């Protein structure tokens, strides 16, 4: 069963980061260059299914690390800032 994870992009820097990562796909070449060729076929399947690669950088910490470890493929992330949801 899918889970929903909620995070707040509370300051302007976090909101810019949201626009740079989740609202727009990250560079495919960077992703492929970060993995050995043995993983490229699987990565291509992920890219096709998700219409690109999307990522949110989270600083390791007391709350972020357990959330990150609990996330699975098919889960959802809900972001909130400025009384709006994206």
N, C-alpha and C positions, 0 to 999 in steps of 0.2 A: 504494500500500500504506500502511495506517495505521501511525503511529508511536506509541510509548508514551513519555511524558515523566514523570519521577519528580521530585517535590519534597518537601522536608521542612518541615513546620510545627513547628519545633523549640521555639518559646517560647510562652507563654500568649497573647501578643498575636496571633501568627500563627495560633494555633488558634482564637481568637475570630473572626479575619478569615475563616478557612476556613468557619466556621459561618455567618457573615453573607453569604458570597458563593457559594461552591460548593455548599453544602448547601441553600441557599435561593435562589430566583431574585431577581435584582435588580429594581428598580422599572422596569416597562415604560415608563411615561411618561418617565422620565429618558432611557431609551435612544432613544425616538422623538424627544424634544425635542433630542437631541444630533445628529440627522441631518436633512438637508434632506428635504422631502416626497418628492422624487424617489426616495429610498431606502426609503420606508415600506412599499411593497409587498414588496420583498425582505426587509426586516426582519420583516414579519408572517409570511412563509414560514419564516424562521429560528426565530421565536418558537414557531410551531406545531410544527415538527419537533422542537425541543428542549424542549417543554413549559415555555417561559419563557426568560429570558436569564440566563446564569450567567457570572460573571467572577471572575478572580483578579487582583488588582493586584500587579504585580511592579515593584520598584524597578529602574530601568535600571542595568546593571552588567556587568562582565566576563563573568559566566556567564549572567545573566538575558537580556540582549539577544540573543545568538545563539540561545538556546532559543526565545525568543518569535518571532524571525524565521523559525525552522525549522518552527514549528507550522503545520499546514494543517487545513482542515475535515475532520472524520472521524478526527482523531488522538485519543488518549486521554491523560488525566492521572491519575497515581497519586500520592496523597498519603500520607505516613507521619508519624506522631507517636505518642509514648507506646507504642511497640511495637505499634501498630495501623495498619490501612490503611482508608482510606475511599474 
